[in-house]
Amino acid sequence: MQRLTALLTAALLSAGMLSAPAIAQEDASSQAAQAQAAAPATDFSDEKLQQFAEASKEIASVSRDYTERLQNAEDEAAKQEVRMEANEDMVNIVEDSGLEVSTFNAIGQAIQQDPELMKRVQGMVEPQAE
C-alpha cells in the first residue's frame, strides 16, 4: 500500500510539472517527505529520464480522468476506490515504461529539487506533445 501511495504522490508531483490536476493533495506532503528520504542519487541516465518523461505524460492524462471521477465520487468510500484504481493504473504505466516504481519516485523527487533536471525532462516531453 505504501508503494502505491508513494507512486501516486510522485506521479502527482510529476503531473503537476506537466500542468495536470492533482488527485490526492491531502497526502502529498507526508508521502513526499517519505519518498525524499528514500530517494537515491540524482544522476539519472537520459534513457531513464526519457522513460520517466513518457510515463509522466501518460500519467498526467490518466490523472485528469481520475480527478474528474474523484470529484464526482459520492462518499469517502467511493473516493478511496477511485484512488486505489488510479494507483494501480499508474503503477502499470510506470512498469510498462521500463522503470521500477522506486526509480520513478526518485526521479520525481529529484525534479522537484533540481530546476535544471526539471528543464531536461520537460525538454524530453515537449517535443513529443501533439
C-alpha positions in Angstrom: 0.0 0.0 0.0 2.8 2.4 0.8 4.4 1.7 -2.6 1.2 2.7 -4.3 0.7 5.8 -2.3 4.3 6.9 -2.8 3.9 6.3 -6.5 0.7 8.3 -6.6 2.5 11.2 -4.8 5.4 11.1 -7.2 3.0 10.9 -10.2 1.1 13.9 -8.9 4.3 15.8 -8.5 5.4 15.0 -12.0 2.0 15.5 -13.4 2.0 18.9 -11.7 5.1 19.7 -13.6 3.1 18.9 -16.8 0.1 21.1 -15.6 -2.2 18.2 -14.7 -4.5 18.5 -11.7 -3.7 16.6 -8.5 -5.8 13.8 -7.1 -4.8 13.3 -3.5 -3.2 16.5 -2.3 -4.0 15.9 1.3 -1.4 13.1 1.5 1.2 14.7 -0.7 3.4 16.4 1.9 3.8 13.4 4.2 4.3 11.0 1.3 6.7 13.4 -0.5 8.8 13.5 2.7 8.9 9.7 2.8 9.9 9.4 -0.8 12.5 12.1 -0.5 14.1 10.2 2.4 14.3 7.1 0.2 15.5 8.9 -3.0 18.8 7.7 -4.4 21.4 9.9 -6.1 20.1 12.3 -8.8 22.4 11.2 -11.6 19.9 9.6 -13.9 20.7 8.5 -17.5 19.0 10.1 -20.4 17.3 6.8 -21.0 15.8 6.7 -17.5 14.7 10.4 -17.8 13.1 9.7 -21.2 11.2 6.7 -19.7 10.1 9.0 -16.8 9.0 11.7 -19.2 6.9 9.3 -21.3 5.4 7.7 -18.2 4.7 11.1 -16.7 2.9 12.2 -19.9 0.7 9.2 -19.8 0.1 9.5 -16.0 -0.9 13.2 -16.5 -3.6 12.1 -18.9 -4.8 9.3 -16.6 -4.7 11.7 -13.7 -7.1 14.1 -15.4 -9.6 11.3 -15.8 -9.3 10.1 -12.2 -9.5 13.7 -10.9 -12.9 14.1 -12.6 -14.1 10.7 -11.2 -12.8 11.7 -7.7 -14.7 14.9 -7.8 -17.9 13.1 -8.7 -17.5 10.4 -6.1 -20.4 10.4 -3.7 -18.7 9.5 -0.4 -15.3 8.7 1.1 -15.5 5.0 0.3 -16.1 5.8 -3.4 -13.2 8.3 -3.3 -10.9 5.7 -1.8 -11.9 3.2 -4.5 -11.1 5.8 -7.2 -7.7 6.4 -5.6 -6.9 2.7 -5.5 -7.8 2.3 -9.1 -5.7 5.3 -10.1 -2.8 3.9 -8.1 -3.0 0.6 -9.9 -3.2 2.3 -13.3 -0.2 4.5 -12.5 1.9 1.6 -11.3 1.2 -0.3 -14.5 2.1 2.8 -16.6 5.4 3.1 -14.8 6.3 -0.5 -15.0 5.3 -0.6 -18.7 7.7 2.3 -19.3 10.5 0.1 -18.2 11.1 1.9 -14.9 10.8 0.5 -11.4 8.4 2.4 -9.2 11.2 3.4 -6.8 13.2 4.9 -9.7 10.2 6.8 -11.0 9.6 8.1 -7.5 13.3 9.1 -7.1 13.3 11.0 -10.4 10.0 12.7 -9.4 11.6 13.9 -6.2 14.8 14.9 -7.9 12.9 17.0 -10.4 11.2 18.9 -7.6 14.6 19.8 -6.1 16.6 20.5 -9.2 15.3 23.1 -11.7 17.9 22.1 -14.3 16.8 18.4 -14.2 13.2 19.6 -14.5 14.1 21.5 -17.6 15.8 18.5 -19.1 12.8 16.3 -18.5 10.4 18.9 -19.9 12.6 19.2 -23.0 12.0 15.4 -23.4 8.3 15.8 -23.1 7.5 18.9 -25.0 8.9 17.9 -28.5 6.5 14.8 -28.3 3.5 16.9 -27.5 0.8 16.8 -30.2 
